[in-house]
Amino acid sequence: MATGTLRVLAALASGLIFGLGLAISGMMNPAKVIGFLDVAGDWDPTLIFVMGGALLVTIPAYRVILKRQRPILEDNFSLPTKKTLDASLIGGSALFGVGWGLVGFCPGPAVAALGTALPSVLAFIAAMLAGMGLHAWISARKAG
């Protein structure tokens, strides 16, 4: 089987497993996410187990994988090279957090929830794509 086909199948399998995990854990339910973020009100701590479980798998796997010479289906690792915090990173992180807290969606769960075709999901995806387009436009103007 060609490497390109294996990449597509690996991406599809990863996406399906990720989406299934989001659905089972409740991360696609904005009310559950907002309940988790509402530490001063009616707090729902159950998503701590989702995040903790993700860290329990990711931290050791990350260390093991990066000891390899290269990824299985790529020629080299694609890791961030930037080591400093700047206004763009801090501003983007703050915007992400505020958006997540206001609507209970972040990009992964929102894309996974597209299958529901709920108006709130479609509106979030439209706003997210508009924001990505605006960012690309502003970045292109700064660069050129």
N, CA, C and O atoms as CSV, one atom per row, in Angstrom:
chain,resi,resn,atom,element,x,y,z
A,1,MET,N,N,0.851,-1.183,0.000
A,1,MET,CA,C,0.000,0.000,0.000
A,1,MET,C,C,0.895,1.245,0.000
A,1,MET,O,O,1.899,1.281,0.712
A,2,ALA,N,N,0.545,2.251,-0.782
A,2,ALA,CA,C,1.354,3.464,-0.897
A,2,ALA,C,C,1.329,4.261,0.399
A,2,ALA,O,O,0.352,4.244,1.148
A,3,THR,N,N,2.440,4.964,0.640
A,3,THR,CA,C,2.550,5.770,1.862
A,3,THR,C,C,1.447,6.818,1.943
A,3,THR,O,O,0.921,7.081,3.024
A,4,GLY,N,N,1.092,7.419,0.805
A,4,GLY,CA,C,0.022,8.428,0.791
A,4,GLY,C,C,-1.305,7.855,1.252
A,4,GLY,O,O,-2.045,8.496,1.998
A,5,THR,N,N,-1.600,6.646,0.804
A,5,THR,CA,C,-2.843,5.980,1.215
A,5,THR,C,C,-2.808,5.662,2.705
A,5,THR,O,O,-3.810,5.821,3.401
A,6,LEU,N,N,-1.661,5.216,3.189
A,6,LEU,CA,C,-1.531,4.938,4.625
A,6,LEU,C,C,-1.714,6.208,5.450
A,6,LEU,O,O,-2.321,6.175,6.520
A,7,ARG,N,N,-1.188,7.328,4.950
A,7,ARG,CA,C,-1.365,8.611,5.656
A,7,ARG,C,C,-2.842,8.963,5.762
A,7,ARG,O,O,-3.319,9.365,6.823
A,8,VAL,N,N,-3.559,8.808,4.659
A,8,VAL,CA,C,-4.993,9.130,4.651
A,8,VAL,C,C,-5.745,8.208,5.603
A,8,VAL,O,O,-6.592,8.670,6.367
A,9,LEU,N,N,-5.450,6.923,5.567
A,9,LEU,CA,C,-6.122,5.974,6.460
A,9,LEU,C,C,-5.780,6.249,7.922
A,9,LEU,O,O,-6.647,6.145,8.790
A,10,ALA,N,N,-4.524,6.598,8.201
A,10,ALA,CA,C,-4.127,6.928,9.574
A,10,ALA,C,C,-4.835,8.192,10.047
A,10,ALA,O,O,-5.279,8.265,11.193
A,11,ALA,N,N,-4.942,9.188,9.167
A,11,ALA,CA,C,-5.645,10.427,9.529
A,11,ALA,C,C,-7.128,10.154,9.769
A,11,ALA,O,O,-7.715,10.677,10.717
A,12,LEU,N,N,-7.728,9.340,8.914
A,12,LEU,CA,C,-9.142,9.000,9.077
A,12,LEU,C,C,-9.376,8.250,10.388
A,12,LEU,O,O,-10.301,8.574,11.133
A,13,ALA,N,N,-8.550,7.262,10.668
A,13,ALA,CA,C,-8.694,6.499,11.912
A,13,ALA,C,C,-8.492,7.401,13.129
A,13,ALA,O,O,-9.244,7.311,14.099
A,14,SER,N,N,-7.490,8.260,13.080
A,14,SER,CA,C,-7.237,9.187,14.199
A,14,SER,C,C,-8.414,10.122,14.413
A,14,SER,O,O,-8.840,10.349,15.546
A,15,GLY,N,N,-8.935,10.662,13.325
A,15,GLY,CA,C,-10.082,11.561,13.428
A,15,GLY,C,C,-11.319,10.882,13.983
A,15,GLY,O,O,-12.035,11.455,14.805
A,16,LEU,N,N,-11.570,9.656,13.533
A,16,LEU,CA,C,-12.729,8.912,14.037
A,16,LEU,C,C,-12.590,8.596,15.519
A,16,LEU,O,O,-13.552,8.731,16.275
A,17,ILE,N,N,-11.410,8.180,15.937
A,17,ILE,CA,C,-11.179,7.881,17.360
A,17,ILE,C,C,-11.300,9.151,18.195
A,17,ILE,O,O,-11.905,9.143,19.267
A,18,PHE,N,N,-10.718,10.243,17.696
A,18,PHE,CA,C,-10.793,11.525,18.405
A,18,PHE,C,C,-12.250,11.975,18.535
A,18,PHE,O,O,-12.691,12.348,19.622
A,19,GLY,N,N,-12.988,11.940,17.437
A,19,GLY,CA,C,-14.392,12.345,17.465
A,19,GLY,C,C,-15.226,11.472,18.386
A,19,GLY,O,O,-16.085,11.976,19.110
A,20,LEU,N,N,-14.983,10.173,18.366
A,20,LEU,CA,C,-15.690,9.257,19.262
A,20,LEU,C,C,-15.385,9.594,20.722
A,20,LEU,O,O,-16.283,9.606,21.564
A,21,GLY,N,N,-14.132,9.863,21.010
A,21,GLY,CA,C,-13.748,10.256,22.368
A,21,GLY,C,C,-14.419,11.547,22.803
A,21,GLY,O,O,-14.860,11.665,23.946
A,22,LEU,N,N,-14.499,12.524,21.891
A,22,LEU,CA,C,-15.184,13.780,22.203
A,22,LEU,C,C,-16.662,13.544,22.484
A,22,LEU,O,O,-17.226,14.124,23.412
A,23,ALA,N,N,-17.279,12.697,21.687
A,23,ALA,CA,C,-18.705,12.413,21.875
A,23,ALA,C,C,-18.962,11.693,23.191
A,23,ALA,O,O,-19.863,12.064,23.942
A,24,ILE,N,N,-18.161,10.656,23.469
A,24,ILE,CA,C,-18.354,9.877,24.705
A,24,ILE,C,C,-18.107,10.738,25.942
A,24,ILE,O,O,-18.819,10.619,26.938
A,25,SER,N,N,-17.099,11.605,25.875
A,25,SER,CA,C,-16.717,12.394,27.051
A,25,SER,C,C,-17.634,13.584,27.319
A,25,SER,O,O,-17.603,14.152,28.410
A,26,GLY,N,N,-18.442,13.964,26.343
A,26,GLY,CA,C,-19.311,15.126,26.519
A,26,GLY,C,C,-18.693,16.429,26.066
A,26,GLY,O,O,-19.293,17.489,26.245
A,27,MET,N,N,-17.499,16.379,25.479
A,27,MET,CA,C,-16.820,17.608,25.045
A,27,MET,C,C,-17.532,18.283,23.871
A,27,MET,O,O,-17.268,19.450,23.585
A,28,MET,N,N,-18.425,17.573,23.191
A,28,MET,CA,C,-19.196,18.176,22.097
A,28,MET,C,C,-20.454,18.867,22.615
A,28,MET,O,O,-21.191,19.473,21.837
A,29,ASN,N,N,-20.702,18.782,23.903
A,29,ASN,CA,C,-21.875,19.394,24.510
A,29,ASN,C,C,-21.455,20.715,25.153
A,29,ASN,O,O,-20.812,20.707,26.203
A,30,PRO,N,N,-21.809,21.859,24.537
A,30,PRO,CA,C,-21.381,23.144,25.087
A,30,PRO,C,C,-21.827,23.371,26.533
A,30,PRO,O,O,-21.106,24.006,27.302
A,31,ALA,N,N,-22.990,22.869,26.911
A,31,ALA,CA,C,-23.470,23.062,28.283
A,31,ALA,C,C,-22.542,22.370,29.280
A,31,ALA,O,O,-22.288,22.897,30.364
A,32,LYS,N,N,-22.040,21.197,28.917
A,32,LYS,CA,C,-21.126,20.467,29.801
A,32,LYS,C,C,-19.798,21.213,29.934
A,32,LYS,O,O,-19.235,21.304,31.024
A,33,VAL,N,N,-19.309,21.739,28.824
A,33,VAL,CA,C,-18.047,22.489,28.837
A,33,VAL,C,C,-18.197,23.776,29.651
A,33,VAL,O,O,-17.334,24.101,30.466
A,34,ILE,N,N,-19.280,24.497,29.432
A,34,ILE,CA,C,-19.511,25.737,30.194
A,34,ILE,C,C,-19.678,25.412,31.676
A,34,ILE,O,O,-19.208,26.162,32.531
A,35,GLY,N,N,-20.346,24.295,31.988
A,35,GLY,CA,C,-20.475,23.865,33.386
A,35,GLY,C,C,-19.115,23.584,34.014
A,35,GLY,O,O,-18.906,23.864,35.194
A,36,PHE,N,N,-18.196,23.037,33.236
A,36,PHE,CA,C,-16.841,22.793,33.728
A,36,PHE,C,C,-16.096,24.109,33.961
A,36,PHE,O,O,-15.360,24.246,34.939
A,37,LEU,N,N,-16.289,25.066,33.069
A,37,LEU,CA,C,-15.574,26.344,33.185
A,37,LEU,C,C,-16.179,27.268,34.238
A,37,LEU,O,O,-15.539,28.238,34.645
A,38,ASP,N,N,-17.397,26.983,34.683
A,38,ASP,CA,C,-18.090,27.830,35.667
A,38,ASP,C,C,-17.714,27.415,37.090
A,38,ASP,O,O,-18.533,26.859,37.822
A,39,VAL,N,N,-16.465,27.692,37.472
A,39,VAL,CA,C,-15.984,27.264,38.788
A,39,VAL,C,C,-16.633,28.038,39.931
A,39,VAL,O,O,-16.622,27.567,41.068
A,40,ALA,N,N,-17.191,29.202,39.660
A,40,ALA,CA,C,-17.825,29.995,40.722
A,40,ALA,C,C,-19.322,29.718,40.829
A,40,ALA,O,O,-19.980,30.232,41.733
A,41,GLY,N,N,-19.867,28.912,39.919
A,41,GLY,CA,C,-21.303,28.640,39.929
A,41,GLY,C,C,-21.584,27.165,40.104
A,41,GLY,O,O,-21.105,26.532,41.045
A,42,ASP,N,N,-22.362,26.629,39.192
A,42,ASP,CA,C,-22.747,25.216,39.234
A,42,ASP,C,C,-21.679,24.396,38.502
A,42,ASP,O,O,-21.886,23.963,37.368
A,43,TRP,N,N,-20.548,24.191,39.159
A,43,TRP,CA,C,-19.371,23.589,38.544
A,43,TRP,C,C,-19.565,22.099,38.304
A,43,TRP,O,O,-20.036,21.376,39.182
A,44,ASP,N,N,-19.199,21.644,37.106
A,44,ASP,CA,C,-19.244,20.228,36.737
A,44,ASP,C,C,-17.800,19.768,36.507
A,44,ASP,O,O,-17.248,20.036,35.440
A,45,PRO,N,N,-17.175,19.089,37.465
A,45,PRO,CA,C,-15.761,18.739,37.363
A,45,PRO,C,C,-15.442,17.517,36.495
A,45,PRO,O,O,-14.281,17.116,36.412
A,46,THR,N,N,-16.443,16.920,35.852
A,46,THR,CA,C,-16.206,15.650,35.165
A,46,THR,C,C,-15.210,15.742,34.010
A,46,THR,O,O,-14.561,14.748,33.684
A,47,LEU,N,N,-15.077,16.899,33.393
A,47,LEU,CA,C,-14.141,17.013,32.267
A,47,LEU,C,C,-12.683,16.982,32.723
A,47,LEU,O,O,-11.782,16.833,31.897
A,48,ILE,N,N,-12.442,17.121,34.013
A,48,ILE,CA,C,-11.077,16.967,34.525
A,48,ILE,C,C,-10.564,15.562,34.186
A,48,ILE,O,O,-9.390,15.385,33.864
A,49,PHE,N,N,-11.445,14.579,34.262
A,49,PHE,CA,C,-11.040,13.205,33.963
A,49,PHE,C,C,-10.707,13.040,32.481
A,49,PHE,O,O,-9.814,12.272,32.125
A,50,VAL,N,N,-11.416,13.752,31.630
A,50,VAL,CA,C,-11.114,13.715,30.193
A,50,VAL,C,C,-9.727,14.303,29.953
A,50,VAL,O,O,-8.898,13.704,29.267
A,51,MET,N,N,-9.488,15.464,30.517
A,51,MET,CA,C,-8.195,16.127,30.331
A,51,MET,C,C,-7.068,15.338,30.991
A,51,MET,O,O,-5.985,15.198,30.423
A,52,GLY,N,N,-7.324,14.829,32.178
A,52,GLY,CA,C,-6.319,14.021,32.869
A,52,GLY,C,C,-5.991,12.755,32.099
A,52,GLY,O,O,-4.824,12.379,31.991
A,53,GLY,N,N,-7.008,12.094,31.564
A,53,GLY,CA,C,-6.788,10.901,30.756
A,53,GLY,C,C,-5.971,11.205,29.510
A,53,GLY,O,O,-5.105,10.423,29.117
A,54,ALA,N,N,-6.251,12.338,28.896
A,54,ALA,CA,C,-5.486,12.735,27.709
A,54,ALA,C,C,-4.023,12.968,28.065
A,54,ALA,O,O,-3.130,12.567,27.318
A,55,LEU,N,N,-3.775,13.606,29.186
A,55,LEU,CA,C,-2.391,13.858,29.611
A,55,LEU,C,C,-1.670,12.572,29.987
A,55,LEU,O,O,-0.481,12.420,29.707
A,56,LEU,N,N,-2.386,11.645,30.621
A,56,LEU,CA,C,-1.768,10.368,30.996
A,56,LEU,C,C,-1.283,9.577,29.782
A,56,LEU,O,O,-0.310,8.828,29.870
A,57,VAL,N,N,-1.960,9.744,28.662
A,57,VAL,CA,C,-1.550,9.071,27.432
A,57,VAL,C,C,-0.506,9.905,26.680
A,57,VAL,O,O,0.500,9.374,26.209
A,58,THR,N,N,-0.752,11.199,26.576
A,58,THR,CA,C,0.078,12.060,25.737
A,58,THR,C,C,1.488,12.256,26.268
A,58,THR,O,O,2.443,12.162,25.498
A,59,ILE,N,N,1.649,12.521,27.538
A,59,ILE,CA,C,2.980,12.842,28.070
A,59,ILE,C,C,3.972,11.706,27.844
A,59,ILE,O,O,5.040,11.954,27.285
A,60,PRO,N,N,3.673,10.472,28.248
A,60,PRO,CA,C,4.657,9.415,27.974
A,60,PRO,C,C,4.804,9.117,26.479
A,60,PRO,O,O,5.913,8.858,26.011
A,61,ALA,N,N,3.698,9.151,25.725
A,61,ALA,CA,C,3.773,8.852,24.294
A,61,ALA,C,C,4.623,9.892,23.565
A,61,ALA,O,O,5.405,9.546,22.680
A,62,TYR,N,N,4.472,11.144,23.929
A,62,TYR,CA,C,5.249,12.225,23.314
A,62,TYR,C,C,6.739,11.980,23.510
A,62,TYR,O,O,7.523,12.117,22.572
A,63,ARG,N,N,7.124,11.622,24.714
A,63,ARG,CA,C,8.546,11.361,24.999
A,63,ARG,C,C,9.076,10.164,24.210
A,63,ARG,O,O,10.188,10.210,23.684
A,64,VAL,N,N,8.292,9.104,24.127
A,64,VAL,CA,C,8.712,7.902,23.390
A,64,VAL,C,C,8.804,8.197,21.893
A,64,VAL,O,O,9.783,7.830,21.242
A,65,ILE,N,N,7.801,8.849,21.361
A,65,ILE,CA,C,7.762,9.113,19.921
A,65,ILE,C,C,8.915,10.014,19.486
A,65,ILE,O,O,9.520,9.777,18.440
A,66,LEU,N,N,9.226,11.042,20.272
A,66,LEU,CA,C,10.287,11.965,19.872
A,66,LEU,C,C,11.685,11.356,19.973
A,66,LEU,O,O,12.654,11.963,19.518
A,67,LYS,N,N,11.801,10.182,20.554
A,67,LYS,CA,C,13.093,9.493,20.570
A,67,LYS,C,C,13.350,8.771,19.247
A,67,LYS,O,O,14.475,8.341,18.989
A,68,ARG,N,N,12.329,8.634,18.414
A,68,ARG,CA,C,12.486,7.991,17.107
A,68,ARG,C,C,13.275,8.915,16.182
A,68,ARG,O,O,13.324,10.127,16.393
A,69,GLN,N,N,13.885,8.336,15.166
A,69,GLN,CA,C,14.613,9.123,14.168
A,69,GLN,C,C,13.658,9.993,13.356
A,69,GLN,O,O,13.971,11.133,13.012
A,70,ARG,N,N,12.482,9.428,13.055
A,70,ARG,CA,C,11.488,10.152,12.254
A,70,ARG,C,C,10.120,9.521,12.499
A,70,ARG,O,O,10.037,8.405,13.013
A,71,PRO,N,N,9.053,10.219,12.138
A,71,PRO,CA,C,7.722,9.622,12.244
A,71,PRO,C,C,7.583,8.427,11.297
A,71,PRO,O,O,8.380,8.269,10.373
A,72,ILE,N,N,6.592,7.608,11.523
A,72,ILE,CA,C,6.395,6.411,10.707
A,72,ILE,C,C,5.992,6.765,9.277
A,72,ILE,O,O,6.488,6.148,8.334
A,73,LEU,N,N,5.120,7.727,9.096
A,73,LEU,CA,C,4.599,8.047,7.767
A,73,LEU,C,C,5.071,9.398,7.225
A,73,LEU,O,O,4.481,9.921,6.280
A,74,GLU,N,N,6.105,9.957,7.801
A,74,GLU,CA,C,6.659,11.234,7.335
A,74,GLU,C,C,8.174,11.140,7.321
A,74,GLU,O,O,8.759,10.225,7.900
A,75,ASP,N,N,8.807,12.104,6.648
A,75,ASP,CA,C,10.270,12.115,6.589
A,75,ASP,C,C,10.899,12.725,7.838
A,75,ASP,O,O,11.998,12.339,8.237
A,76,ASN,N,N,10.194,13.688,8.459
A,76,ASN,CA,C,10.716,14.295,9.682
A,76,ASN,C,C,9.565,14.832,10.529
A,76,ASN,O,O,8.427,14.935,10.073
A,77,PHE,N,N,9.894,15.169,11.770
A,77,PHE,CA,C,8.898,15.729,12.681
A,77,PHE,C,C,8.654,17.192,12.324
A,77,PHE,O,O,9.568,17.895,11.892
A,78,SER,N,N,7.439,17.635,12.503
A,78,SER,CA,C,7.081,19.028,12.283
A,78,SER,C,C,6.754,19.633,13.648
A,78,SER,O,O,5.609,19.606,14.100
A,79,LEU,N,N,7.779,20.172,14.284
A,79,LEU,CA,C,7.631,20.717,15.634
A,79,LEU,C,C,7.778,22.233,15.606
A,79,LEU,O,O,8.477,22.771,14.748
A,80,PRO,N,N,7.131,22.922,16.531
A,80,PRO,CA,C,7.281,24.375,16.569
A,80,PRO,C,C,8.730,24.760,16.882
A,80,PRO,O,O,9.405,24.109,17.680
A,81,THR,N,N,9.181,25.817,16.244
A,81,THR,CA,C,10.552,26.283,16.465
A,81,THR,C,C,10.585,27.548,17.319
A,81,THR,O,O,11.614,27.875,17.910
A,82,LYS,N,N,9.484,28.240,17.382
A,82,LYS,CA,C,9.413,29.482,18.146
A,82,LYS,C,C,9.424,29.169,19.639
A,82,LYS,O,O,8.656,28.327,20.104
A,83,LYS,N,N,10.284,29.839,20.385
A,83,LYS,CA,C,10.439,29.561,21.815
A,83,LYS,C,C,9.999,30.722,22.712
A,83,LYS,O,O,10.075,30.617,23.937
A,84,THR,N,N,9.544,31.814,22.120
A,84,THR,CA,C,9.209,32.994,22.915
A,84,THR,C,C,7.709,33.285,22.893
A,84,THR,O,O,6.996,32.924,21.957
A,85,LEU,N,N,7.264,33.942,23.942
A,85,LEU,CA,C,5.879,34.413,24.000
A,85,LEU,C,C,5.840,35.808,23.406
A,85,LEU,O,O,6.689,36.645,23.713
A,86,ASP,N,N,4.858,36.057,22.558
A,86,ASP,CA,C,4.701,37.401,22.020
A,86,ASP,C,C,3.235,37.807,22.114
A,86,ASP,O,O,2.389,37.012,22.521
A,87,ALA,N,N,2.944,39.029,21.742
A,87,ALA,CA,C,1.580,39.545,21.856
A,87,ALA,C,C,0.596,38.733,21.023
A,87,ALA,O,O,-0.545,38.531,21.437
A,88,SER,N,N,1.025,38.269,19.863
A,88,SER,CA,C,0.146,37.485,18.993
A,88,SER,C,C,-0.258,36.171,19.658
A,88,SER,O,O,-1.427,35.788,19.620
A,89,LEU,N,N,0.704,35.485,20.262
A,89,LEU,CA,C,0.408,34.217,20.933
A,89,LEU,C,C,-0.487,34.434,22.156
A,89,LEU,O,O,-1.459,33.706,22.357
A,90,ILE,N,N,-0.159,35.422,22.954
A,90,ILE,CA,C,-0.947,35.700,24.161
A,90,ILE,C,C,-2.354,36.164,23.786
A,90,ILE,O,O,-3.333,35.725,24.389
A,91,GLY,N,N,-2.458,37.041,22.801
A,91,GLY,CA,C,-3.767,37.525,22.354
A,91,GLY,C,C,-4.615,36.407,21.774
A,91,GLY,O,O,-5.807,36.309,22.063
A,92,GLY,N,N,-3.997,35.563,20.953
A,92,GLY,CA,C,-4.727,34.435,20.372
A,92,GLY,C,C,-5.197,33.459,21.429
A,92,GLY,O,O,-6.312,32.943,21.352
A,93,SER,N,N,-4.350,33.201,22.422
A,93,SER,CA,C,-4.725,32.299,23.518
A,93,SER,C,C,-5.876,32.878,24.322
A,93,SER,O,O,-6.806,32.161,24.691
A,94,ALA,N,N,-5.815,34.163,24.590
A,94,ALA,CA,C,-6.895,34.818,25.339
A,94,ALA,C,C,-8.201,34.778,24.547
A,94,ALA,O,O,-9.262,34.499,25.105
A,95,LEU,N,N,-8.120,35.056,23.257
A,95,LEU,CA,C,-9.315,35.021,22.408
A,95,LEU,C,C,-9.909,33.616,22.367
A,95,LEU,O,O,-11.126,33.449,22.440
A,96,PHE,N,N,-9.049,32.610,22.249
A,96,PHE,CA,C,-9.503,31.215,22.268
A,96,PHE,C,C,-10.226,30.920,23.581
A,96,PHE,O,O,-11.324,30.364,23.570
A,97,GLY,N,N,-9.621,31.287,24.707
A,97,GLY,CA,C,-10.211,31.012,26.017
A,97,GLY,C,C,-11.530,31.718,26.224
A,97,GLY,O,O,-12.475,31.130,26.750
A,98,VAL,N,N,-11.607,32.968,25.819
A,98,VAL,CA,C,-12.858,33.724,25.965
A,98,VAL,C,C,-13.947,33.102,25.092
A,98,VAL,O,O,-15.084,32.930,25.531
A,99,GLY,N,N,-13.591,32.770,23.860
A,99,GLY,CA,C,-14.572,32.143,22.972
A,99,GLY,C,C,-15.055,30.806,23.502
A,99,GLY,O,O,-16.248,30.505,23.450
A,100,TRP,N,N,-14.126,29.999,24.016
A,100,TRP,CA,C,-14.474,28.697,24.575
A,100,TRP,C,C,-15.411,28.876,25.766
A,100,TRP,O,O,-16.395,28.150,25.907
A,101,GLY,N,N,-15.097,29.850,26.621
A,101,GLY,CA,C,-15.918,30.093,27.803
A,101,GLY,C,C,-17.296,30.639,27.477
A,101,GLY,O,O,-18.265,30.334,28.173
A,102,LEU,N,N,-17.394,31.445,26.424
A,102,LEU,CA,C,-18.685,32.038,26.067
A,102,LEU,C,C,-19.628,31.053,25.384
A,102,LEU,O,O,-20.828,31.049,25.658
A,103,VAL,N,N,-19.093,30.222,24.499
A,103,VAL,CA,C,-19.980,29.356,23.716
A,103,VAL,C,C,-19.811,27.873,24.003
A,103,VAL,O,O,-20.658,27.078,23.597
A,104,GLY,N,N,-18.748,27.476,24.689
A,104,GLY,CA,C,-18.571,26.073,25.056
A,104,GLY,C,C,-18.024,25.191,23.956
A,104,GLY,O,O,-18.034,23.967,24.082
A,105,PHE,N,N,-17.547,25.792,22.879
A,105,PHE,CA,C,-16.947,25.030,21.786
A,105,PHE,C,C,-15.509,25.462,21.582
A,105,PHE,O,O,-15.175,26.635,21.747
A,106,CYS,N,N,-14.666,24.520,21.225
A,106,CYS,CA,C,-13.372,24.842,20.646
A,106,CYS,C,C,-13.345,24.120,19.299
A,106,CYS,O,O,-14.233,23.308,19.038
A,107,PRO,N,N,-12.376,24.378,18.445
A,107,PRO,CA,C,-12.453,23.866,17.069
A,107,PRO,C,C,-12.654,22.364,16.927
A,107,PRO,O,O,-13.491,21.946,16.126
A,108,GLY,N,N,-11.930,21.538,17.662
A,108,GLY,CA,C,-12.062,20.089,17.506
A,108,GLY,C,C,-13.470,19.586,17.770
A,108,GLY,O,O,-14.064,18.952,16.897
A,109,PRO,N,N,-14.022,19.849,18.945
A,109,PRO,CA,C,-15.392,19.410,19.215
A,109,PRO,C,C,-16.425,20.035,18.269
A,109,PRO,O,O,-17.425,19.398,17.939
A,110,ALA,N,N,-16.192,21.257,17.838
A,110,ALA,CA,C,-17.150,21.889,16.917
A,110,ALA,C,C,-17.168,21.160,15.579
A,110,ALA,O,O,-18.234,20.908,15.019
A,111,VAL,N,N,-15.988,20.822,15.068
A,111,VAL,CA,C,-15.933,20.074,13.802
A,111,VAL,C,C,-16.574,18.698,13.984
A,111,VAL,O,O,-17.298,18.231,13.106
A,112,ALA,N,N,-16.312,18.053,15.112
A,112,ALA,CA,C,-16.923,16.746,15.380
A,112,ALA,C,C,-18.443,16.867,15.484
A,112,ALA,O,O,-19.162,15.937,15.120
A,113,ALA,N,N,-18.933,17.996,15.975
A,113,ALA,CA,C,-20.371,18.196,16.148
A,113,ALA,C,C,-21.060,18.660,14.861
A,113,ALA,O,O,-22.282,18.809,14.846
A,114,LEU,N,N,-20.312,18.888,13.796
A,114,LEU,CA,C,-20.927,19.301,12.528
A,114,LEU,C,C,-22.007,18.325,12.069
A,114,LEU,O,O,-22.995,18.725,11.454
A,115,GLY,N,N,-21.814,17.054,12.368
A,115,GLY,CA,C,-22.786,16.039,11.968
A,115,GLY,C,C,-24.160,16.254,12.573
A,115,GLY,O,O,-25.150,15.737,12.056
A,116,THR,N,N,-24.235,17.009,13.662
A,116,THR,CA,C,-25.538,17.284,14.271
A,116,THR,C,C,-26.324,18.326,13.478
A,116,THR,O,O,-27.551,18.375,13.560
A,117,ALA,N,N,-25.618,19.161,12.708
A,117,ALA,CA,C,-26.211,20.245,11.905
A,117,ALA,C,C,-27.026,21.221,12.750
A,117,ALA,O,O,-27.929,21.885,12.241
A,118,LEU,N,N,-26.705,21.306,14.039
A,118,LEU,CA,C,-27.404,22.271,14.898
A,118,LEU,C,C,-27.006,23.689,14.491
A,118,LEU,O,O,-25.845,23.930,14.161
A,119,PRO,N,N,-27.955,24.630,14.510
A,119,PRO,CA,C,-27.638,26.007,14.117
A,119,PRO,C,C,-26.483,26.612,14.926
A,119,PRO,O,O,-25.670,27.356,14.378
A,120,SER,N,N,-26.407,26.298,16.224
A,120,SER,CA,C,-25.325,26.855,17.042
A,120,SER,C,C,-23.962,26.335,16.586
A,120,SER,O,O,-22.979,27.075,16.606
A,121,VAL,N,N,-23.901,25.085,16.181
A,121,VAL,CA,C,-22.645,24.500,15.691
A,121,VAL,C,C,-22.270,25.148,14.363
A,121,VAL,O,O,-21.121,25.541,14.160
A,122,LEU,N,N,-23.235,25.257,13.466
A,122,LEU,CA,C,-22.978,25.853,12.155
A,122,LEU,C,C,-22.554,27.317,12.299
A,122,LEU,O,O,-21.668,27.781,11.582
A,123,ALA,N,N,-23.185,28.040,13.224
A,123,ALA,CA,C,-22.808,29.448,13.451
A,123,ALA,C,C,-21.388,29.543,13.997
A,123,ALA,O,O,-20.620,30.413,13.586
A,124,PHE,N,N,-21.036,28.652,14.923
A,124,PHE,CA,C,-19.674,28.667,15.471
A,124,PHE,C,C,-18.661,28.369,14.378
A,124,PHE,O,O,-17.650,29.064,14.270
A,125,ILE,N,N,-18.910,27.354,13.569
A,125,ILE,CA,C,-17.979,26.993,12.495
A,125,ILE,C,C,-17.839,28.160,11.516
A,125,ILE,O,O,-16.728,28.472,11.088
A,126,ALA,N,N,-18.950,28.808,11.157
A,126,ALA,CA,C,-18.895,29.951,10.245
A,126,ALA,C,C,-18.057,31.078,10.851
A,126,ALA,O,O,-17.228,31.674,10.164
A,127,ALA,N,N,-18.272,31.370,12.139
A,127,ALA,CA,C,-17.504,32.415,12.812
A,127,ALA,C,C,-16.027,32.036,12.903
A,127,ALA,O,O,-15.153,32.885,12.732
A,128,MET,N,N,-15.752,30.768,13.172
A,128,MET,CA,C,-14.371,30.295,13.255
A,128,MET,C,C,-13.675,30.448,11.901
A,128,MET,O,O,-12.547,30.936,11.836
A,129,LEU,N,N,-14.334,30.039,10.838
A,129,LEU,CA,C,-13.746,30.165,9.499
A,129,LEU,C,C,-13.548,31.625,9.123
A,129,LEU,O,O,-12.543,31.978,8.506
A,130,ALA,N,N,-14.504,32.477,9.494
A,130,ALA,CA,C,-14.352,33.913,9.224
A,130,ALA,C,C,-13.151,34.471,9.988
A,130,ALA,O,O,-12.378,35.259,9.442
A,131,GLY,N,N,-12.996,34.066,11.240
A,131,GLY,CA,C,-11.851,34.506,12.030
A,131,GLY,C,C,-10.536,34.020,11.450
A,131,GLY,O,O,-9.553,34.760,11.437
A,132,MET,N,N,-10.507,32.785,10.971
A,132,MET,CA,C,-9.295,32.253,10.344
A,132,MET,C,C,-8.972,33.026,9.069
A,132,MET,O,O,-7.810,33.326,8.795
A,133,GLY,N,N,-9.999,33.345,8.295
A,133,GLY,CA,C,-9.796,34.130,7.076
A,133,GLY,C,C,-9.296,35.522,7.387
A,133,GLY,O,O,-8.402,36.033,6.713
A,134,LEU,N,N,-9.873,36.143,8.412
A,134,LEU,CA,C,-9.429,37.479,8.821
A,134,LEU,C,C,-7.982,37.455,9.285
A,134,LEU,O,O,-7.203,38.345,8.945
A,135,HIS,N,N,-7.624,36.446,10.054
A,135,HIS,CA,C,-6.236,36.317,10.519
A,135,HIS,C,C,-5.281,36.148,9.334
A,135,HIS,O,O,-4.228,36.784,9.295
A,136,ALA,N,N,-5.635,35.311,8.388
A,136,ALA,CA,C,-4.798,35.100,7.204
A,136,ALA,C,C,-4.656,36.390,6.410
A,136,ALA,O,O,-3.571,36.706,5.921
A,137,TRP,N,N,-5.743,37.132,6.281
A,137,TRP,CA,C,-5.706,38.398,5.543
A,137,TRP,C,C,-4.809,39.415,6.233
A,137,TRP,O,O,-3.994,40.072,5.585
A,138,ILE,N,N,-4.961,39.547,7.564
A,138,ILE,CA,C,-4.137,40.494,8.317
A,138,ILE,C,C,-2.671,40.087,8.263
A,138,ILE,O,O,-1.797,40.937,8.092
A,139,SER,N,N,-2.396,38.795,8.408
A,139,SER,CA,C,-1.007,38.301,8.365
A,139,SER,C,C,-0.383,38.563,6.995
A,139,SER,O,O,0.781,38.952,6.905
A,140,ALA,N,N,-1.150,38.351,5.942
A,140,ALA,CA,C,-0.642,38.603,4.579
A,140,ALA,C,C,-0.349,40.089,4.365
A,140,ALA,O,O,0.634,40.440,3.713
A,141,ARG,N,N,-1.185,40.948,4.903
A,141,ARG,CA,C,-0.954,42.398,4.761
A,141,ARG,C,C,0.279,42.837,5.530
A,141,ARG,O,O,1.030,43.696,5.070
A,142,LYS,N,N,0.491,42.240,6.715
A,142,LYS,CA,C,1.690,42.569,7.506
A,142,LYS,C,C,2.955,42.094,6.812
A,142,LYS,O,O,3.978,42.780,6.828
A,143,ALA,N,N,2.882,40.898,6.192
A,143,ALA,CA,C,4.054,40.314,5.542
A,143,ALA,C,C,4.387,41.004,4.223
A,143,ALA,O,O,5.551,41.042,3.824
A,144,GLY,N,N,3.396,41.540,3.554
A,144,GLY,CA,C,3.619,42.086,2.214
A,144,GLY,C,C,3.485,43.528,2.180
A,144,GLY,O,O,3.643,44.138,1.122
